[in-house]
Amino acid sequence: MLLAQIAYGQATAGVLRVAVPFSFTAAGKEFPTGTYLFKREGSGRISVSSASGKATALLAVITLLARSSDADDHLLAFDKVGDARVLSEVWLQGKDGALVHSTPGEHEHEVVKLVAKSRIR
């Protein structure tokens, strides 16, 4: 399990800002190590964009994942095959999780737990 820092915006509820400590793929696009914003876009999509705004993707929600405890809050999950990681789950504060990718076959499930840092201004 990896830890990352997170910050929430007061005026932008439902936005998750995460420093992802490794490169990953989402919606078929490659994202390098860096800080990303995740935001629910209606009921069926989640956007991911780099803090610089240069890398973006719109992820279709396959299904919602029921929150079973407070430990489910504020995390990302990745399917890992070899050294490749694909974003599979996004959990926004106070919301059910969103499955955005499912890897068939054998793979590891790597969770990035988030630690509150500050508020986005």
C-alpha positions as CSV (number, residue, x, y, z in Angstrom):
1,M,0.0,0.0,0.0
2,L,1.3,3.5,-0.9
3,L,0.6,6.8,0.7
4,A,0.0,10.0,-1.2
5,Q,-1.0,13.5,-0.3
6,I,-4.4,14.9,-1.0
7,A,-6.1,18.3,-0.8
8,Y,-9.7,19.2,-1.3
9,G,-11.1,22.5,-2.6
10,Q,-13.7,24.4,-0.6
11,A,-15.4,25.8,-3.7
12,T,-14.8,22.6,-5.6
13,A,-16.4,19.9,-3.5
14,G,-15.9,16.4,-5.0
15,V,-12.5,17.3,-6.4
16,L,-9.6,15.1,-5.4
17,R,-6.0,16.3,-5.8
18,V,-3.4,13.5,-5.6
19,A,0.3,13.2,-6.0
20,V,0.5,9.8,-7.7
21,P,4.0,8.4,-7.0
22,F,4.3,6.4,-10.3
23,S,3.3,6.5,-13.9
24,F,-0.1,4.9,-14.9
25,T,-2.6,4.5,-17.7
26,A,-6.2,5.7,-17.7
27,A,-8.6,5.6,-20.6
28,G,-5.8,4.4,-22.8
29,K,-3.6,7.4,-22.1
30,E,-0.2,7.4,-20.4
31,F,0.2,9.6,-17.3
32,P,3.6,10.2,-15.8
33,T,4.4,10.5,-12.1
34,G,2.8,13.7,-10.9
35,T,-0.1,15.5,-9.3
36,Y,-3.6,14.9,-10.7
37,L,-7.1,16.2,-10.2
38,F,-10.0,13.7,-10.2
39,K,-13.6,15.0,-10.5
40,R,-17.0,13.4,-10.9
41,E,-18.5,14.7,-14.1
42,G,-22.2,13.8,-13.8
43,S,-23.2,10.3,-12.7
44,G,-21.3,8.3,-15.4
45,R,-17.9,9.9,-15.8
46,I,-14.8,11.0,-13.9
47,S,-12.3,13.3,-15.3
48,V,-8.6,13.1,-14.5
49,S,-6.2,15.9,-15.4
50,S,-2.7,16.8,-14.5
51,A,-2.2,19.8,-12.2
52,S,-0.7,21.6,-15.2
53,G,-3.7,20.8,-17.3
54,K,-1.6,19.2,-20.1
55,A,-2.7,15.6,-19.6
56,T,-6.4,14.9,-19.4
57,A,-8.8,12.0,-19.8
58,L,-12.5,11.4,-19.3
59,L,-13.2,8.0,-17.6
60,A,-16.5,6.1,-18.1
61,V,-17.8,4.7,-14.8
62,I,-18.4,0.9,-15.3
63,T,-20.2,0.6,-11.9
64,L,-20.4,2.2,-8.5
65,L,-18.7,0.4,-5.6
66,A,-20.5,0.6,-2.3
67,R,-18.5,2.1,0.6
68,S,-18.3,-0.5,3.4
69,S,-16.4,1.7,5.9
70,D,-14.7,5.0,6.4
71,A,-11.4,3.2,5.4
72,D,-12.8,3.2,1.8
73,D,-12.7,7.0,1.7
74,H,-10.2,8.9,-0.3
75,L,-8.3,6.4,-2.3
76,L,-7.2,5.3,-5.8
77,A,-6.7,1.7,-6.9
78,F,-4.7,0.5,-9.8
79,D,-4.5,-2.9,-11.5
80,K,-0.9,-3.9,-11.8
81,V,0.6,-6.3,-14.3
82,G,4.4,-6.4,-14.2
83,D,5.5,-2.8,-14.0
84,A,2.4,-1.4,-15.7
85,R,-0.4,0.2,-13.7
86,V,-3.9,1.0,-14.9
87,L,-6.2,3.2,-12.9
88,S,-9.1,1.0,-11.8
89,E,-11.0,2.7,-9.0
90,V,-11.5,6.3,-7.9
91,W,-13.0,7.0,-4.4
92,L,-14.0,10.7,-3.8
93,Q,-14.7,12.0,-0.4
94,G,-18.1,11.0,0.9
95,K,-19.1,9.2,-2.3
96,D,-19.3,5.6,-3.4
97,G,-16.3,4.4,-5.3
98,A,-16.3,4.3,-9.1
99,L,-14.9,1.3,-11.1
100,V,-13.3,2.8,-14.2
101,H,-11.3,-0.2,-15.5
102,S,-11.3,-3.9,-14.9
103,T,-8.2,-6.0,-15.9
104,P,-9.0,-9.5,-17.0
105,G,-6.7,-12.3,-16.0
106,E,-4.1,-12.4,-13.3
107,H,-3.0,-9.0,-11.8
108,E,-2.3,-7.3,-8.5
109,H,-4.5,-4.7,-7.0
110,E,-2.5,-1.7,-5.7
111,V,-4.2,0.8,-3.5
112,V,-2.9,4.3,-2.9
113,K,-4.2,5.5,0.5
114,L,-4.4,9.3,0.8
115,V,-3.4,11.5,3.7
116,A,-5.0,14.9,4.2
117,K,-2.6,17.8,3.6
118,S,-4.4,21.1,3.1
119,R,-7.2,22.8,1.3
120,I,-6.9,23.9,-2.3
121,R,-7.4,27.7,-2.5
